[in-house]
Amino acid sequence: MVFDPQDNIFMLAGPVKIHPRVLKAMNTPSIAHRGPEFTEVNRELRELTQYLFQTKNDVAILSGSGTAGMDAAMANLLDKSEKALTINNGKFGERMGQLAKIYGENIELKYPWGSPPDLGEIEEILSKEDIKVLALTHNETSTGLTNPLPEIAKLAHKYGAILVVDGITSVGGIDVPVDKLGIDVCITGSQKCIAAPAGLALLSVSKKALEAMHDKKTYYLNLKKHVEKLRDGQTPYTPAVHLHLALLEALRMLKEEGLENRIKRTASIAEACRAAVDALNLELLPDRKYASNTVTAIKYPEGISDKDIRGRLKSEYGIVIAGSQAPHKGEFFRIGHMGLVQFRELLATIACLEVVLAKAGWKFEKGAGVAAVEEYM
Ligand SMILES: Cc1ncc(COP(=O)(O)O)c(C=O)c1O
């Protein structure tokens, strides 16, 4: 059967499956972005974004993908005389470091893909250097690893650093209580755990971060302007209006389910997925203690290729999963299970994974993966 982009089981680590309610919300004629109707949309979006981030801080919604949010945070907070500390244990931590280097001076702590950072090394740098910004990726999507945010947040506070967190694949799927953890800037993207279309970056910004920002270094991405305007239900420039409408519906759905319930549901699907990995004699990429609840990264056994598994899942069974990124292309695959993914999709994915693994010659007890998932249902 030819792969049908309109009808498949979509298990990427973002973008994710979008509910028809969210799609329908965009199916409307243009709305004046300065008119009262859109002001109301923005007011509700502001409240729901604060709910999502578990914060009373200001928030901003930028028309741009998650990287625009990361760029905005670093560009506003750093100048060439100021230092950042970033943690690189995957593609997105690396990106945070690249941004910090463009705008300021950066010290990068680098670890192998799948390994957590060394808290002692973080503390050592914080204690010796004048670090203005400590920035990290909470959930490293490229490796399926969740970094120990509460412990790192404590270190940032102990040494007075501004804490910037890329929560792009954690916020809305893993608990990220911004106020409780004292996160100064938290960033997420519309296309991940919120399950809206790609194209918007959401940020929470603390008073401390706002006061530490440079006013004249950015124009479109000036975060102060964005948060101040949103207090009045406005945006500084013409926003991606229809994406805002979709985001509003997706956040309403998240609130209907309840943030806590969504996080719990995501965790139990992730546990089931990890149990299936064990049952199929496969191995997780990250250190198990840090395995992510929104994306599971699984090593390819010796002799089994990405084409055998990911390729066949898509072409023969219409199931879309993610591969691995450079410099580890072809070494592992990733199953995304955030947003609206349910047990039924995970079951189908694991059942078809069993079929393609068996065809590729991998040995395991037939049905063991499916049975492992069922234990959690
Ligand atoms: C953890 C993380 N950070 C940053 C990004 C970049 O976001 P975007 O592709 O929306 O710019 C991604 C995207 O996958 C991500 O997973």
The ligand as an SDF file (V2000), in Angstrom:
LIG
                    3D

 16 16  0  0  0  0  0  0  0  0999 V2000
   14.1520   20.1020   22.6450 C   0  0  0  0  0  0  0  0  0  0  0  0
   14.0010   20.8790   21.3750 C   0  0  0  0  0  0  0  0  0  0  0  0
   14.5190   22.1150   21.3170 N   0  0  0  0  0  0  0  0  0  0  0  0
   14.4090   22.8650   20.2220 C   0  0  0  0  0  0  0  0  0  0  0  0
   13.7680   22.4080   19.0950 C   0  0  0  0  0  0  0  0  0  0  0  0
   13.6650   23.2640   17.8970 C   0  0  0  0  0  0  0  0  0  0  0  0
   12.3410   23.6260   17.7120 O   0  0  0  0  0  0  0  0  0  0  0  0
   11.7970   24.0690   16.2840 P   0  0  0  0  0  0  0  0  0  0  0  0
   12.1000   22.9670   15.3340 O   0  0  0  0  0  0  0  0  0  0  0  0
   10.3270   24.2610   16.5520 O   0  0  0  0  0  0  0  0  0  0  0  0
   12.4750   25.3350   15.9270 O   0  0  0  0  0  0  0  0  0  0  0  0
   13.2250   21.1150   19.0940 C   0  0  0  0  0  0  0  0  0  0  0  0
   12.5740   20.5560   17.9000 C   0  0  0  0  0  0  0  0  0  0  0  0
   12.4440   19.3760   17.7270 O   0  0  0  0  0  0  0  0  0  0  0  0
   13.3360   20.3460   20.2740 C   0  0  0  0  0  0  0  0  0  0  0  0
   12.8090   19.1160   20.3380 O   0  0  0  0  0  0  0  0  0  0  0  0
  1  2  1  0
  2  3  1  0
  2 15  2  0
  3  4  2  0
  4  5  1  0
  5  6  1  0
  5 12  2  0
  6  7  1  0
  7  8  1  0
  8  9  2  0
  8 10  1  0
  8 11  1  0
 12 13  1  0
 12 15  1  0
 13 14  2  0
 15 16  1  0
M  END
$$$$
